[in-house]
């Protein structure tokens, strides 16, 4: 499962090997990704290819509202478009809100159950 850790400003500060397959490079090569860079690279869209406002994505909701969020959408991966589901959790510690974690997993083709 692809996982990204994001700071309070929406910059990716780490992603795992599964996320590297989507990005096309390991974190050790890219380093921190700005919100603009990774949104442009993943290009979230609806099922018809219409770009989604980034402020409505699960990650933005978790960062802005400090609550978990879920969504289904399409992204542009290194190997082509992917239909995904995503959940985002805010990261909150004793000193307050620090960022969020978002995980992506492939959405099964229409009519198939997830397994």
Order of alpha helices (4+ residues) and beta strands (2+ residues): beta-beta-alpha-alpha-alpha-alpha-beta-beta-beta
